[in-house]
């Protein structure tokens, strides 16, 4: 994420930059710079805009900040695109897919029946429902954020630690 920040800081001085300028200014290798910039231009969170062929940046490709970008959170994590068959962003404590689905299902079941619930009560309920394994609180929090992103849940407008089920 440091390289992404480095690229974004360049836009403090100029509104538009070419990909060639970004490579030269950052000192990153062309491949690494391409990966970093492209992850901010074509991913879910489009921080950068460019006119050009999809997923291909040439030296003359002009990039600019996407002024229309808005997000609910203050801190946005932009995932890097994959690098030649090797996943760049893997978490050491990443839960197996089946466990994530079990936790997701438990959260949605609980929220569907309760409609509105605070964070600690939701954690307690998830612990009670997950009998095959005991999920870590950080894993539950990650899945809650994931469900908020997928618009199954939202945070209450007045109380940030209260979740609301979206039918």
VMD Tcl script that draws the C-alpha trace (Angstrom):
set ca {
  {0.00 0.00 0.00}
  {3.03 2.24 0.38}
  {3.58 2.27 -3.37}
  {-0.08 3.16 -3.96}
  {0.30 6.07 -1.54}
  {3.48 7.13 -3.32}
  {1.59 7.25 -6.64}
  {-1.34 9.18 -5.14}
  {0.97 11.79 -3.59}
  {2.23 12.65 -7.09}
  {-1.26 13.95 -7.89}
  {-0.91 16.64 -5.19}
  {1.28 18.64 -7.57}
  {-0.47 17.92 -10.90}
  {-4.05 17.04 -11.81}
  {-2.99 14.74 -14.65}
  {0.07 12.55 -15.10}
  {1.13 10.11 -17.78}
  {2.00 6.57 -16.80}
  {5.57 7.24 -17.98}
  {5.82 10.21 -15.58}
  {4.60 8.06 -12.70}
  {7.18 5.33 -13.42}
  {9.97 7.92 -13.63}
  {8.87 9.86 -10.51}
  {8.36 6.82 -8.25}
  {11.45 4.90 -9.30}
  {9.47 1.65 -9.28}
  {10.00 -1.03 -11.91}
  {7.61 -0.73 -14.85}
  {5.84 -4.00 -13.96}
  {5.38 -3.12 -10.29}
  {4.22 0.40 -11.10}
  {1.78 -0.99 -13.69}
  {0.33 -3.35 -11.08}
  {0.03 -0.63 -8.42}
  {-1.57 1.97 -10.73}
  {-3.88 -0.51 -12.44}
  {-5.16 -1.77 -9.07}
  {-6.31 1.79 -8.33}
  {-7.76 2.36 -11.81}
  {-9.75 -0.81 -12.60}
  {-10.49 -2.44 -9.24}
  {-13.63 -2.14 -7.13}
  {-12.42 1.22 -5.77}
  {-11.55 3.37 -8.79}
  {-9.35 6.07 -7.32}
  {-7.78 6.89 -10.69}
  {-9.34 7.48 -14.11}
  {-7.76 6.99 -17.49}
  {-8.82 6.93 -21.11}
  {-7.48 3.86 -22.71}
  {-7.64 0.21 -23.45}
  {-8.83 -1.92 -20.55}
  {-6.07 -3.25 -18.27}
  {-3.21 -1.89 -20.37}
  {-1.21 1.23 -19.51}
  {1.24 2.72 -22.01}
  {3.77 5.49 -21.26}
  {1.48 8.06 -22.90}
  {-1.66 6.97 -20.99}
  {-2.95 9.99 -19.07}
  {-4.25 9.33 -15.54}
  {-6.15 11.63 -13.19}
  {-7.83 11.43 -9.77}
  {-11.44 10.23 -9.85}
  {-13.17 13.25 -8.27}
  {-16.44 11.30 -8.10}
  {-15.04 8.63 -5.78}
  {-16.89 8.38 -2.46}
  {-16.81 5.71 0.22}
  {-18.52 5.19 3.59}
  {-15.26 4.53 5.39}
  {-12.42 6.94 6.00}
  {-9.78 4.27 5.31}
  {-10.20 2.35 2.06}
  {-8.12 -0.73 1.30}
  {-7.40 -1.16 -2.40}
  {-6.50 -4.75 -3.22}
  {-3.62 -5.32 -5.58}
  {-4.22 -7.20 -8.79}
  {-2.63 -10.63 -9.06}
  {0.94 -11.01 -10.17}
  {1.53 -13.93 -12.55}
  {-0.28 -16.77 -10.79}
  {0.80 -15.61 -7.33}
  {-1.67 -13.87 -5.03}
  {-0.08 -10.76 -3.56}
  {-2.50 -10.04 -0.71}
  {-2.81 -13.09 1.47}
  {-3.35 -12.83 5.17}
  {-1.50 -15.25 7.41}
  {-4.61 -15.83 9.51}
  {-7.01 -16.07 6.58}
  {-9.81 -18.45 7.44}
  {-10.71 -21.33 5.14}
  {-13.52 -20.55 2.69}
  {-15.96 -22.96 4.39}
  {-15.50 -21.25 7.76}
  {-16.05 -17.83 6.22}
  {-19.32 -19.08 4.71}
  {-20.42 -20.53 8.05}
  {-19.70 -17.25 9.84}
  {-21.45 -15.27 7.06}
  {-24.52 -17.50 7.30}
  {-24.64 -17.19 11.09}
  {-24.38 -13.38 10.96}
  {-27.10 -13.11 8.29}
  {-29.42 -15.52 10.19}
  {-29.00 -13.55 13.41}
  {-29.45 -10.16 11.76}
  {-32.44 -11.35 9.73}
  {-34.26 -12.32 12.91}
  {-33.16 -9.35 15.06}
  {-33.08 -6.61 12.35}
  {-30.87 -4.36 14.55}
  {-28.09 -5.43 16.92}
  {-24.99 -3.96 18.58}
  {-21.52 -5.35 17.87}
  {-20.94 -7.22 21.15}
  {-24.38 -8.87 21.10}
  {-23.78 -9.98 17.52}
  {-20.40 -11.48 18.50}
  {-22.01 -13.38 21.40}
  {-24.72 -14.78 19.13}
  {-22.21 -15.84 16.45}
  {-20.14 -17.65 19.11}
  {-23.29 -19.48 20.26}
  {-24.30 -20.51 16.73}
  {-20.88 -21.66 15.51}
  {-20.67 -25.06 17.20}
  {-18.23 -26.76 14.79}
  {-15.44 -24.28 15.59}
  {-14.89 -21.10 17.61}
  {-14.33 -18.18 15.24}
  {-11.88 -15.46 16.20}
  {-13.41 -12.01 16.91}
  {-11.19 -10.52 14.19}
  {-12.56 -13.06 11.70}
  {-16.15 -12.16 12.65}
  {-15.34 -8.45 12.32}
  {-13.84 -9.07 8.87}
  {-16.96 -10.96 7.77}
  {-19.20 -8.18 9.12}
  {-17.24 -5.63 7.07}
  {-17.52 -7.95 4.09}
  {-21.30 -8.16 4.53}
  {-21.50 -4.37 4.81}
  {-19.57 -4.07 1.53}
  {-21.94 -6.61 -0.08}
  {-24.90 -4.60 1.29}
  {-26.40 -7.28 3.54}
  {-25.83 -5.04 6.57}
  {-25.22 -1.37 7.28}
  {-24.08 0.62 10.28}
  {-26.66 2.63 12.20}
  {-26.48 6.36 11.39}
  {-26.37 7.48 15.04}
  {-24.52 4.58 16.71}
  {-21.53 3.23 14.75}
  {-21.37 -0.02 16.77}
  {-24.95 -0.99 15.86}
  {-25.64 -2.99 12.71}
  {-28.90 -2.96 10.74}
  {-30.03 -5.81 8.47}
  {-30.83 -4.75 4.89}
  {-33.60 -6.95 3.41}
}
mol new
graphics top color blue
foreach p $ca { graphics top sphere $p radius 0.5 }
foreach p [lrange $ca 0 end-1] q [lrange $ca 1 end] { graphics top cylinder $p $q radius 0.2 }
display resetview
